[in-house]
Amino acid sequence: MDIKFDRIASVAFLAVGVLFIIGSKHLASSSYGSVVGPDIFPFVLGILLVLLSIRLFYETFISGGEQGKKEPLQYKPFLIILAATLVYILTLESVGYVITTFLFLFVCFQTMERSKWISSLIISAGFSGIVYFIFVELLKGTLPGWPIWF
């Protein structure tokens, strides 16, 4: 853990979070056919980012001058998750939210910890299904559904 880097990163993330909150106020509050507008998600993300950056900044002062051991950078997992993110973005509309989110999460979980594939399957399926249900059924929002051929 590099204290100086963490402090700078927390201030940068705080600024980005505030910009997300301000920017979300300039978006429309509702969209056609949806109770949940496009301003909700960036606003919530901005609040979350601000809270997490404040926590990181606070933790840098709690830890004092402790310097952690520097670990080597892991390029392979980063590139796998980056590629999975690009594939997710490109296939979300055509394949649908539930399938693409499940596959994306499963690949990311397996990249981070390869041995726990059963729990990765359960968490990926549960998360993608529950989020789809809550957003589409309860909040009456819209997400890409199932593929046409399904």
DSSP file (Angstrom, degrees, kcal/mol; ACC not computed):
  #  RESIDUE AA STRUCTURE BP1 BP2  ACC     N-H-->O    O-->H-N    N-H-->O    O-->H-N    TCO  KAPPA ALPHA  PHI   PSI    X-CA   Y-CA   Z-CA
    1    1 A M              0   0    0      0, 0.0    67,-1.8     0, 0.0     2,-0.7   0.000 360.0 360.0 360.0 121.8    0.0    0.0    0.0
    2    2 A D     >  -     0   0    0      1,-0.2     4,-2.5    65,-0.2     5,-0.2  -0.875 360.0-161.6 -99.6 110.4    1.5    3.3   -1.1
    3    3 A I  H  > S+     0   0    0     -2,-0.7     4,-2.3     1,-0.2     5,-0.2   0.901  88.2  49.2 -61.2 -45.7    0.1    6.0    1.2
    4    4 A K  H  > S+     0   0    0      1,-0.2     4,-2.2     2,-0.2    -1,-0.2   0.924 113.0  46.9 -63.0 -45.1    1.0    8.9   -1.1
    5    5 A F  H  > S+     0   0    0      1,-0.2     4,-2.9     2,-0.2    -1,-0.2   0.910 111.5  51.9 -62.8 -42.1   -0.6    7.3   -4.1
    6    6 A D  H  X S+     0   0    0     -4,-2.5     4,-2.4     2,-0.2    -1,-0.2   0.880 109.4  49.5 -64.0 -38.3   -3.7    6.4   -2.2
    7    7 A R  H  X S+     0   0    0     -4,-2.3     4,-1.9     2,-0.2    -1,-0.2   0.931 113.7  45.1 -66.1 -44.4   -4.2    9.9   -0.9
    8    8 A I  H  X S+     0   0    0     -4,-2.2     4,-2.2     1,-0.2    -2,-0.2   0.915 114.1  49.7 -64.6 -42.6   -3.9   11.3   -4.5
    9    9 A A  H  X S+     0   0    0     -4,-2.9     4,-2.9     1,-0.2     5,-0.2   0.893 108.3  53.2 -64.2 -39.5   -6.2    8.7   -5.9
   10   10 A S  H  X S+     0   0    0     -4,-2.4     4,-2.0     2,-0.2    -1,-0.2   0.895 110.4  46.9 -64.8 -38.9   -8.8    9.3   -3.2
   11   11 A V  H  X S+     0   0    0     -4,-1.9     4,-2.1     2,-0.2    -1,-0.2   0.905 113.5  49.0 -67.7 -40.8   -8.8   13.1   -4.0
   12   12 A A  H  X S+     0   0    0     -4,-2.2     4,-2.3     2,-0.2    -2,-0.2   0.924 112.6  47.1 -64.5 -44.2   -9.1   12.3   -7.7
   13   13 A F  H  X S+     0   0    0     -4,-2.9     4,-2.6     2,-0.2    -1,-0.2   0.851 109.1  55.2 -66.2 -34.3  -11.9    9.8   -7.2
   14   14 A L  H  X S+     0   0    0     -4,-2.0     4,-2.3    -5,-0.2    -1,-0.2   0.926 109.0  47.5 -61.8 -44.6  -13.7   12.3   -5.0
   15   15 A A  H  X S+     0   0    0     -4,-2.1     4,-2.2     2,-0.2    -2,-0.2   0.910 112.5  48.7 -63.4 -42.8  -13.5   14.9   -7.8
   16   16 A V  H  X S+     0   0    0     -4,-2.3     4,-2.2     2,-0.2    -2,-0.2   0.905 110.6  51.5 -64.4 -40.8  -14.8   12.3  -10.3
   17   17 A G  H  X S+     0   0    0     -4,-2.6     4,-2.2     2,-0.2    -2,-0.2   0.909 109.9  48.4 -61.9 -43.1  -17.7   11.4   -8.0
   18   18 A V  H  X S+     0   0    0     -4,-2.3     4,-2.6     1,-0.2    -1,-0.2   0.899 110.8  51.5 -64.4 -40.0  -18.7   15.0   -7.6
   19   19 A L  H  X S+     0   0    0     -4,-2.2     4,-3.0     2,-0.2    -2,-0.2   0.875 108.3  52.2 -64.6 -36.7  -18.6   15.5  -11.3
   20   20 A F  H  X S+     0   0    0     -4,-2.2     4,-2.3     2,-0.2    -2,-0.2   0.928 110.8  47.6 -61.9 -45.1  -20.8   12.4  -11.8
   21   21 A I  H  X S+     0   0    0     -4,-2.2     4,-0.9     2,-0.2    -2,-0.2   0.935 115.8  43.7 -63.1 -46.7  -23.3   13.8   -9.3
   22   22 A I  H >< S+     0   0    0     -4,-2.6     3,-0.6     1,-0.2     4,-0.4   0.921 114.7  49.9 -64.7 -44.1  -23.3   17.2  -11.0
   23   23 A G  H >< S+     0   0    0     -4,-3.0     3,-1.2     1,-0.2     4,-0.3   0.840 103.8  59.0 -64.5 -33.7  -23.5   15.7  -14.5
   24   24 A S  H >< S+     0   0    0     -4,-2.3     3,-1.0     1,-0.3    -1,-0.2   0.779  96.4  62.5 -68.0 -24.7  -26.4   13.4  -13.6
   25   25 A K  T << S+     0   0    0     -4,-0.9    -1,-0.3    -3,-0.6    -2,-0.2   0.692  98.3  57.2 -72.4 -17.4  -28.5   16.5  -12.7
   26   26 A H  T <  S+     0   0    0     -3,-1.2    -1,-0.2    -4,-0.4    -2,-0.2   0.497  92.0  89.7 -90.5  -4.7  -28.2   17.6  -16.3
   27   27 A L  S <  S-     0   0    0     -3,-1.0    12,-0.1    -4,-0.3    10,-0.0  -0.513  93.6 -87.6 -87.4 159.6  -29.7   14.4  -17.6
   28   28 A A        -     0   0    0     -2,-0.2    11,-0.7     1,-0.1    -1,-0.1  -0.355  30.1-136.3 -63.4 145.7  -33.4   13.9  -18.2
   29   29 A S  S    S+     0   0    0      9,-0.1     8,-0.5     8,-0.1     2,-0.3   0.656  82.9  18.2 -82.9 -14.1  -35.2   12.6  -15.1
   30   30 A S        -     0   0    0      7,-0.1     2,-0.3     6,-0.1     7,-0.2  -0.990  65.5-148.3-150.4 157.5  -37.3   10.0  -16.9
   31   31 A S  B >   -A   34   0A   0      3,-0.6     3,-1.9    -2,-0.3     2,-0.1  -0.843  43.2 -75.4-123.4 163.4  -37.2    8.2  -20.2
   32   32 A Y  T 3  S+     0   0    0     -2,-0.3     3,-0.1     1,-0.3    -1,-0.0  -0.354 115.9   4.0 -61.2 126.2  -40.1    6.9  -22.4
   33   33 A G  T 3  S+     0   0    0      1,-0.2     2,-0.4    -2,-0.1    -1,-0.3   0.581 112.9  97.2  79.0  11.4  -41.6    3.8  -21.0
   34   34 A S  B <   -A   31   0A   0     -3,-1.9    -3,-0.6     1,-0.1   107,-0.2  -0.996  54.8-162.2-137.9 134.4  -39.5    3.8  -17.8
   35   35 A V  S    S+     0   0    0    105,-1.0     2,-0.6   104,-0.4   105,-0.1   0.842  85.6  69.3 -77.0 -35.4  -40.1    5.0  -14.3
   36   36 A V  S    S-     0   0    0    103,-0.5    -5,-0.2    99,-0.2   106,-0.2  -0.752  81.9-147.9 -87.2 122.7  -36.4    5.0  -13.6
   37   37 A G    >   -     0   0    0     -2,-0.6     3,-1.1    -8,-0.5     4,-0.5  -0.319  25.6-105.7 -87.7 171.2  -34.7    7.7  -15.5
   38   38 A P  T 3  S+     0   0    0      0, 0.0    -9,-0.1     0, 0.0    -1,-0.1   0.573 113.5  67.5 -72.7  -7.8  -31.2    7.8  -16.9
   39   39 A D  T 3> S+     0   0    0    -11,-0.7     4,-1.4     1,-0.1     5,-0.1   0.682  85.7  70.0 -84.3 -17.3  -30.1   10.2  -14.2
   40   40 A I  H <> S+     0   0    0     -3,-1.1     4,-2.6     2,-0.2     5,-0.2   0.941  94.7  49.6 -68.0 -49.3  -30.4    7.7  -11.3
   41   41 A F  H  > S+     0   0    0     -4,-0.5     4,-2.6     1,-0.2     5,-0.2   0.931 113.5  43.4 -63.2 -49.4  -27.5    5.4  -12.1
   42   42 A P  H  > S+     0   0    0      0, 0.0     4,-2.4     0, 0.0    -1,-0.2   0.870 113.9  53.4 -64.6 -32.6  -24.8    8.1  -12.5
   43   43 A F  H  X S+     0   0    0     -4,-1.4     4,-2.2     2,-0.2    -2,-0.2   0.942 111.6  43.8 -64.9 -46.5  -26.1    9.9   -9.4
   44   44 A V  H  X S+     0   0    0     -4,-2.6     4,-2.6     1,-0.2    -1,-0.2   0.902 114.0  51.1 -65.5 -41.1  -25.9    6.7   -7.3
   45   45 A L  H  X S+     0   0    0     -4,-2.6     4,-2.7    -5,-0.2    -1,-0.2   0.900 109.2  51.6 -62.3 -39.8  -22.5    5.9   -8.7
   46   46 A G  H  X S+     0   0    0     -4,-2.4     4,-2.4     2,-0.2    -2,-0.2   0.922 110.9  46.9 -62.3 -44.7  -21.3    9.4   -7.9
   47   47 A I  H  X S+     0   0    0     -4,-2.2     4,-2.6     2,-0.2    -2,-0.2   0.926 113.3  49.0 -62.7 -44.4  -22.5    9.1   -4.3
   48   48 A L  H  X S+     0   0    0     -4,-2.6     4,-2.5     1,-0.2    -2,-0.2   0.911 111.8  48.8 -61.6 -42.9  -20.9    5.7   -4.0
   49   49 A L  H  X S+     0   0    0     -4,-2.7     4,-2.2     2,-0.2    -1,-0.2   0.889 111.3  49.8 -65.7 -39.7  -17.6    6.9   -5.5
   50   50 A V  H  X S+     0   0    0     -4,-2.4     4,-2.2     2,-0.2    -2,-0.2   0.935 112.4  47.2 -63.6 -46.1  -17.5   10.0   -3.1
   51   51 A L  H  X S+     0   0    0     -4,-2.6     4,-2.1     1,-0.2    -2,-0.2   0.912 113.7  47.1 -63.2 -42.9  -18.2    7.8   -0.1
   52   52 A L  H  X S+     0   0    0     -4,-2.5     4,-2.4     1,-0.2    -1,-0.2   0.871 111.3  51.1 -68.3 -35.7  -15.5    5.3   -1.0
   53   53 A S  H  X S+     0   0    0     -4,-2.2     4,-2.5     2,-0.2    -1,-0.2   0.881 109.3  50.7 -69.4 -36.2  -13.0    8.0   -1.8
   54   54 A I  H  X S+     0   0    0     -4,-2.2     4,-2.4     2,-0.2    -2,-0.2   0.909 111.0  49.4 -64.6 -40.5  -13.6    9.6    1.6
   55   55 A R  H  X S+     0   0    0     -4,-2.1     4,-2.6     2,-0.2    -2,-0.2   0.921 111.0  48.9 -64.2 -43.1  -13.1    6.2    3.3
   56   56 A L  H  X S+     0   0    0     -4,-2.4     4,-1.6     2,-0.2    -2,-0.2   0.920 111.6  49.4 -62.4 -43.0   -9.8    5.7    1.4
   57   57 A F  H  X S+     0   0    0     -4,-2.5     4,-1.0     1,-0.2    -1,-0.2   0.910 112.0  48.9 -62.0 -42.0   -8.6    9.1    2.4
   58   58 A Y  H >X S+     0   0    0     -4,-2.4     4,-1.8     1,-0.2     3,-0.6   0.904 108.4  53.7 -63.4 -42.5   -9.5    8.4    6.0
   59   59 A E  H 3X S+     0   0    0     -4,-2.6     4,-2.3     1,-0.2    -1,-0.2   0.791 100.4  60.7 -66.8 -27.2   -7.8    5.0    6.0
   60   60 A T  H 3< S+     0   0    0     -4,-1.6     4,-0.4     1,-0.2    -1,-0.2   0.846 108.4  44.2 -68.2 -31.0   -4.5    6.6    4.7
   61   61 A F  H << S+     0   0    0     -4,-1.0     3,-0.3    -3,-0.6    -2,-0.2   0.836 111.6  52.8 -79.5 -33.1   -4.5    8.7    7.9
   62   62 A I  H  < S+     0   0    0     -4,-1.8    -2,-0.2     1,-0.2    -3,-0.2   0.914 106.9  51.9 -65.9 -42.8   -5.4    5.8   10.1
   63   63 A S  S >< S-     0   0    0     -4,-2.3     3,-1.4     1,-0.2    -1,-0.2   0.672  92.7-167.3 -71.7 -14.9   -2.6    3.6    8.8
   64   64 A G  T 3   -     0   0    0     -4,-0.4    -1,-0.2    -3,-0.3    -2,-0.1  -0.420  59.1 -20.0  68.9-134.9   -0.1    6.4    9.5
   65   65 A G  T 3  S+     0   0    0     -2,-0.1    -1,-0.2    -3,-0.1     2,-0.2   0.196  91.3 137.6 -96.4  15.7    3.3    5.9    7.9
   66   66 A E    <   -     0   0    0     -3,-1.4     2,-0.5     1,-0.0   -63,-0.2  -0.446  37.7-159.6 -65.5 127.4    3.1    2.2    7.3
   67   67 A Q        -     0   0    0     -2,-0.2   -65,-0.2   -65,-0.1     2,-0.1  -0.943   8.1-144.4-109.8 126.3    4.4    1.3    3.9
   68   68 A G        -     0   0    0    -67,-1.8     2,-0.3    -2,-0.5   -65,-0.1  -0.379  30.0 -88.4 -84.2 165.6    3.3   -2.0    2.5
   69   69 A K        -     0   0    0     -2,-0.1     2,-0.3     1,-0.1    -1,-0.1  -0.572  45.2-118.3 -73.8 132.0    5.4   -4.3    0.4
   70   70 A K        -     0   0    0     -2,-0.3    -1,-0.1   -69,-0.1    -3,-0.0  -0.560  27.5-151.5 -75.2 131.8    5.1   -3.5   -3.3
   71   71 A E        -     0   0    0     -2,-0.3     3,-0.1     1,-0.1     2,-0.1  -0.750  23.4-101.6-101.0 149.7    3.7   -6.3   -5.4
   72   72 A P        -     0   0    0      0, 0.0     2,-0.1     0, 0.0    -1,-0.1  -0.383  44.3-100.2 -67.9 148.6    4.5   -6.9   -9.0
   73   73 A L        -     0   0    0      1,-0.1     2,-0.8    -2,-0.1     0, 0.0  -0.428  27.1-140.0 -69.2 142.2    1.9   -5.8  -11.6
   74   74 A Q     >  +     0   0    0      1,-0.2     4,-1.1    -2,-0.1    -1,-0.1  -0.840  27.7 169.6-107.9  95.9   -0.4   -8.5  -12.9
   75   75 A Y  H  >  +     0   0    0     -2,-0.8     4,-2.7     2,-0.2     5,-0.2   0.867  69.0  60.7 -75.7 -38.1   -0.8   -7.8  -16.6
   76   76 A K  H  > S+     0   0    0      1,-0.2     4,-2.3     2,-0.2     5,-0.2   0.939 107.0  43.4 -61.3 -50.9   -2.5  -11.0  -17.6
   77   77 A P  H  > S+     0   0    0      0, 0.0     4,-2.5     0, 0.0     5,-0.2   0.897 114.1  53.0 -61.6 -37.2   -5.6  -10.7  -15.4
   78   78 A F  H  X S+     0   0    0     -4,-1.1     4,-2.4     1,-0.2    -2,-0.2   0.937 110.7  45.8 -61.7 -45.9   -5.9   -7.0  -16.3
   79   79 A L  H  X S+     0   0    0     -4,-2.7     4,-2.4     2,-0.2    -1,-0.2   0.861 111.9  51.9 -67.2 -35.8   -5.9   -7.8  -20.0
   80   80 A I  H  X S+     0   0    0     -4,-2.3     4,-2.5    -5,-0.2    -1,-0.2   0.936 113.1  44.1 -65.3 -45.7   -8.4  -10.7  -19.6
   81   81 A I  H  X S+     0   0    0     -4,-2.5     4,-2.2     2,-0.2    -2,-0.2   0.872 112.9  52.2 -68.7 -36.1  -10.8   -8.5  -17.7
   82   82 A L  H  X S+     0   0    0     -4,-2.4     4,-2.1    -5,-0.2    -2,-0.2   0.927 111.7  46.1 -63.1 -44.7  -10.3   -5.6  -20.2
   83   83 A A  H  X S+     0   0    0     -4,-2.4     4,-2.5     1,-0.2    -2,-0.2   0.904 111.9  51.5 -64.5 -40.9  -11.1   -8.0  -23.1
   84   84 A A  H  X S+     0   0    0     -4,-2.5     4,-2.3     1,-0.2    -1,-0.2   0.879 109.0  51.4 -63.4 -37.3  -14.1   -9.4  -21.2
   85   85 A T  H  X S+     0   0    0     -4,-2.2     4,-2.5     2,-0.2    -2,-0.2   0.915 110.0  48.5 -65.1 -43.5  -15.3   -5.8  -20.7
   86   86 A L  H  X S+     0   0    0     -4,-2.1     4,-2.2     2,-0.2    -2,-0.2   0.916 112.7  47.7 -63.4 -43.2  -15.0   -5.0  -24.4
   87   87 A V  H  X S+     0   0    0     -4,-2.5     4,-1.8     2,-0.2    -1,-0.2   0.897 110.9  52.9 -63.7 -39.9  -16.8   -8.2  -25.4
   88   88 A Y  H  X S+     0   0    0     -4,-2.3     4,-1.2     1,-0.2    -2,-0.2   0.926 110.4  46.8 -59.8 -46.8  -19.5   -7.3  -22.8
   89   89 A I  H  < S+     0   0    0     -4,-2.5     4,-0.4     1,-0.2     3,-0.3   0.908 114.6  46.8 -63.0 -42.5  -20.0   -3.9  -24.2
   90   90 A L  H  < S+     0   0    0     -4,-2.2     4,-0.3     1,-0.2    -1,-0.2   0.762 120.1  36.8 -74.1 -25.5  -20.2   -5.1  -27.8
   91   91 A T  H  X>S+     0   0    0     -4,-1.8     4,-2.7    -5,-0.2     5,-0.6   0.460  87.3  95.0-107.6  -1.8  -22.6   -8.0  -27.2
   92   92 A L  H  X5S+     0   0    0     -4,-1.2     4,-1.5    -3,-0.3     8,-0.2   0.911  90.1  41.5 -59.4 -46.0  -24.9   -6.5  -24.6
   93   93 A E  H  45S+     0   0    0     -4,-0.4    -1,-0.2     1,-0.2    -2,-0.1   0.901 121.0  40.4 -69.9 -40.9  -27.6   -5.3  -27.0
   94   94 A S  H  45S+     0   0    0     -4,-0.3    54,-0.4     1,-0.1    -2,-0.2   0.857 125.7  31.7 -81.4 -34.6  -27.6   -8.4  -29.3
   95   95 A V  H  <5S-     0   0    0     -4,-2.7     4,-0.3     1,-0.1    -3,-0.2   0.777 110.6-117.8 -94.8 -29.8  -27.3  -11.2  -26.7
   96   96 A G     X< -     0   0    0     -4,-1.5     4,-1.8    -5,-0.6     5,-0.3  -0.181  21.2 -83.6 108.1 158.6  -29.2   -9.5  -23.8
   97   97 A Y  H  > S+     0   0    0     47,-2.6     4,-2.7    48,-0.4     5,-0.3   0.927 118.0  49.8 -65.4 -49.3  -28.4   -8.3  -20.3
   98   98 A V  H  > S+     0   0    0     46,-0.4     4,-2.1     1,-0.2    -1,-0.2   0.925 115.5  40.5 -63.1 -48.0  -28.8  -11.6  -18.3
   99   99 A I  H  > S+     0   0    0     -4,-0.3     4,-2.5     2,-0.2     5,-0.2   0.939 118.9  44.6 -68.5 -47.1  -26.6  -13.8  -20.5
  100  100 A T  H  X S+     0   0    0     -4,-1.8     4,-2.6     1,-0.2    -2,-0.2   0.896 115.1  48.2 -67.4 -38.7  -23.9  -11.2  -21.1
  101  101 A T  H  X S+     0   0    0     -4,-2.7     4,-2.7    -5,-0.3     5,-0.3   0.916 111.6  50.5 -67.2 -41.4  -23.7  -10.1  -17.5
  102  102 A F  H  X S+     0   0    0     -4,-2.1     4,-2.4    -5,-0.3    -2,-0.2   0.950 114.5  43.4 -59.0 -49.3  -23.6  -13.7  -16.3
  103  103 A L  H  X S+     0   0    0     -4,-2.5     4,-2.5     2,-0.2     5,-0.2   0.904 114.0  50.9 -65.0 -41.3  -20.7  -14.6  -18.7
  104  104 A F  H  X S+     0   0    0     -4,-2.6     4,-2.4    -5,-0.2    -2,-0.2   0.945 113.1  44.5 -61.0 -49.5  -18.9  -11.3  -17.9
  105  105 A L  H  X S+     0   0    0     -4,-2.7     4,-3.0     1,-0.2     5,-0.2   0.898 112.5  52.1 -63.5 -40.0  -19.1  -11.9  -14.2
  106  106 A F  H  X S+     0   0    0     -4,-2.4     4,-2.4    -5,-0.3    -1,-0.2   0.930 111.0  46.9 -63.2 -44.7  -18.1  -15.5  -14.4
  107  107 A V  H  X S+     0   0    0     -4,-2.5     4,-1.9     2,-0.2    -2,-0.2   0.921 114.5  47.6 -62.8 -43.5  -15.0  -14.7  -16.5
  108  108 A C  H  X S+     0   0    0     -4,-2.4     4,-2.0     2,-0.2    -2,-0.2   0.923 112.4  48.2 -65.2 -44.1  -14.0  -11.9  -14.1
  109  109 A F  H  X S+     0   0    0     -4,-3.0     4,-2.7     1,-0.2    -1,-0.2   0.912 112.9  48.5 -62.3 -41.7  -14.5  -14.1  -11.0
  110  110 A Q  H  < S+     0   0    0     -4,-2.4    -1,-0.2    -5,-0.2    -2,-0.2   0.825 108.7  54.2 -69.0 -30.6  -12.5  -16.9  -12.6
  111  111 A T  H  < S+     0   0    0     -4,-1.9     3,-0.3    -5,-0.2    -1,-0.2   0.891 113.9  41.7 -67.5 -39.0   -9.7  -14.5  -13.5
  112  112 A M  H  < S+     0   0    0     -4,-2.0     2,-0.3     1,-0.3    -2,-0.2   0.892 137.0   7.8 -77.1 -39.6   -9.5  -13.3  -10.0
  113  113 A E    ><  -     0   0    0     -4,-2.7     3,-0.8    -5,-0.2    -1,-0.3  -0.790  65.0-174.3-147.9  99.1   -9.8  -16.7   -8.3
  114  114 A R  T 3  S+     0   0    0     -2,-0.3     3,-0.2    -3,-0.3    -1,-0.1   0.762  74.3  63.7 -69.1 -29.2   -9.8  -19.7  -10.5
  115  115 A S  T 3  S+     0   0    0      1,-0.2     2,-0.9     2,-0.1     3,-0.3   0.698  89.2  67.5 -75.8 -18.9  -10.5  -22.5   -8.0
  116  116 A K    <>  +     0   0    0     -3,-0.8     4,-1.5     1,-0.2    -1,-0.2  -0.485  53.4 142.4-102.2  64.1  -14.0  -21.4   -6.9
  117  117 A W  H  >  +     0   0    0     -2,-0.9     4,-2.1    -3,-0.2    -1,-0.2   0.804  68.2  55.4 -77.3 -28.7  -16.0  -22.0  -10.1
  118  118 A I  H  > S+     0   0    0     -3,-0.3     4,-2.3     2,-0.2    -1,-0.2   0.943 111.4  43.4 -68.9 -46.4  -19.2  -23.3   -8.4
  119  119 A S  H  > S+     0   0    0      1,-0.2     4,-2.6     2,-0.2     5,-0.3   0.855 112.2  55.2 -66.7 -32.2  -19.5  -20.2   -6.2
  120  120 A S  H  X S+     0   0    0     -4,-1.5     4,-2.4     2,-0.2     5,-0.2   0.908 108.8  48.1 -63.7 -41.9  -18.6  -18.1   -9.3
  121  121 A L  H  X S+     0   0    0     -4,-2.1     4,-2.4     2,-0.2     5,-0.3   0.933 113.9  45.9 -62.4 -46.3  -21.5  -19.7  -11.2
  122  122 A I  H  X S+     0   0    0     -4,-2.3     4,-2.6     2,-0.2     5,-0.2   0.930 116.2  44.0 -65.0 -47.0  -24.0  -19.2   -8.4
  123  123 A I  H  X S+     0   0    0     -4,-2.6     4,-2.8     2,-0.2     5,-0.3   0.913 114.7  49.2 -66.4 -42.7  -23.0  -15.6   -7.7
  124  124 A S  H  X S+     0   0    0     -4,-2.4     4,-2.1    -5,-0.3     5,-0.2   0.931 116.0  42.4 -63.0 -46.3  -22.9  -14.7  -11.4
  125  125 A A  H  X S+     0   0    0     -4,-2.4     4,-2.3    -5,-0.2     5,-0.3   0.926 116.7  47.8 -66.8 -44.6  -26.3  -16.2  -12.2
  126  126 A G  H  X S+     0   0    0     -4,-2.6     4,-2.7    -5,-0.3     5,-0.3   0.928 113.3  46.8 -63.2 -45.5  -27.9  -14.8   -9.0
  127  127 A F  H  X S+     0   0    0     -4,-2.8     4,-2.6    -5,-0.2     5,-0.3   0.947 114.5  45.0 -63.6 -49.0  -26.6  -11.3   -9.5
  128  128 A S  H  X S+     0   0    0     -4,-2.1     4,-1.8    -5,-0.3    -1,-0.2   0.903 117.9  44.6 -65.1 -39.6  -27.6  -11.0  -13.2
  129  129 A G  H  X S+     0   0    0     -4,-2.3     4,-2.4    -5,-0.2    -2,-0.2   0.919 115.4  45.9 -69.7 -44.1  -31.0  -12.5  -12.6
  130  130 A I  H  X S+     0   0    0     -4,-2.7     4,-2.9    -5,-0.3     5,-0.2   0.917 113.5  48.5 -67.3 -43.8  -31.8  -10.5   -9.4
  131  131 A V  H  X S+     0   0    0     -4,-2.6     4,-2.7    -5,-0.3     5,-0.3   0.917 112.5  49.4 -63.2 -42.0  -30.7   -7.2  -10.9
  132  132 A Y  H  X>S+     0   0    0     -4,-1.8     4,-2.7    -5,-0.3     5,-0.5   0.938 113.3  46.6 -61.4 -46.0  -32.7   -7.8  -14.1
  133  133 A F  I  X>S+     0   0    0     -4,-2.4     4,-2.0     2,-0.2     5,-1.4   0.938 115.0  45.5 -61.7 -48.5  -35.8   -8.7  -12.0
  134  134 A I  I  <>S+     0   0    0     -4,-2.9     5,-2.3     3,-0.2     4,-0.4   0.933 118.7  41.3 -62.6 -46.4  -35.5   -5.7   -9.7
  135  135 A F  I  <5S+     0   0    0     -4,-2.7     6,-3.0    -5,-0.2    -2,-0.2   0.922 126.0  31.3 -71.0 -43.7  -34.8   -3.2  -12.5
  136  136 A V  I  <5S+     0   0    0     -4,-2.7     4,-0.2    -5,-0.3    -3,-0.2   0.928 130.0  29.9 -83.8 -46.1  -37.3   -4.5  -15.0
  137  137 A E  I  <<S+     0   0    0     -4,-2.0    -3,-0.2    -5,-0.5    -2,-0.1   0.928 130.3  29.0 -83.5 -47.1  -40.1   -5.8  -12.9
  138  138 A L  I   <S+     0   0    0     -5,-1.4    -3,-0.2    -4,-0.4    -4,-0.1   0.928 131.2  32.6 -83.1 -46.2  -40.1   -3.8   -9.7
  139  139 A L  S   <S-     0   0    0     -5,-2.3  -103,-0.5    -6,-0.2  -104,-0.4   0.530  98.3-131.4 -89.5  -5.5  -38.7   -0.4  -11.0
  140  140 A K        +     0   0    0     -6,-0.2  -105,-1.0    -4,-0.2    -4,-0.2   0.832  56.3 145.1  58.7  35.7  -40.3   -0.7  -14.4
  141  141 A G        -     0   0    0     -6,-3.0     2,-0.4  -107,-0.2    -1,-0.1  -0.273  47.3-113.2 -88.8-177.6  -37.0    0.1  -16.1
  142  142 A T        +     0   0    0   -106,-0.2  -108,-0.0    -2,-0.1    -6,-0.0  -0.980  34.2 165.4-125.3 134.3  -35.7   -1.2  -19.4
  143  143 A L        -     0   0    0     -2,-0.4     2,-0.2   -11,-0.0   -50,-0.0  -0.950  53.0 -80.9-134.7 155.1  -32.7   -3.5  -20.0
  144  144 A P        -     0   0    0      0, 0.0   -47,-2.6     0, 0.0   -46,-0.4  -0.415  55.8-152.4 -58.0 126.3  -31.8   -5.5  -23.1
  145  145 A G        -     0   0    0      1,-0.2   -48,-0.4   -49,-0.2   -47,-0.1   0.415  37.2 -40.3 -79.7-143.7  -33.9   -8.6  -22.9
  146  146 A W  S    S-     0   0    0    -50,-0.2    -1,-0.2     1,-0.1   -50,-0.2  -0.463  73.5 -87.3 -83.3 157.3  -33.2  -12.1  -24.2
  147  147 A P    >   -     0   0    0      0, 0.0     3,-1.5     0, 0.0    -1,-0.1  -0.224  34.9-115.9 -62.4 156.7  -31.7  -12.6  -27.6
  148  148 A I  T 3  S+     0   0    0    -54,-0.4   -53,-0.1     1,-0.3    -2,-0.1   0.873 115.6  52.1 -60.4 -39.0  -34.1  -12.8  -30.6
  149  149 A W  T 3         0   0    0      1,-0.2    -1,-0.3     0, 0.0    -3,-0.0   0.442 360.0 360.0 -79.5   0.0  -33.1  -16.4  -31.3
  150  150 A F    <         0   0    0     -3,-1.5    -1,-0.2     0, 0.0    -2,-0.2   0.449 360.0 360.0 -91.6 360.0  -33.8  -17.4  -27.7
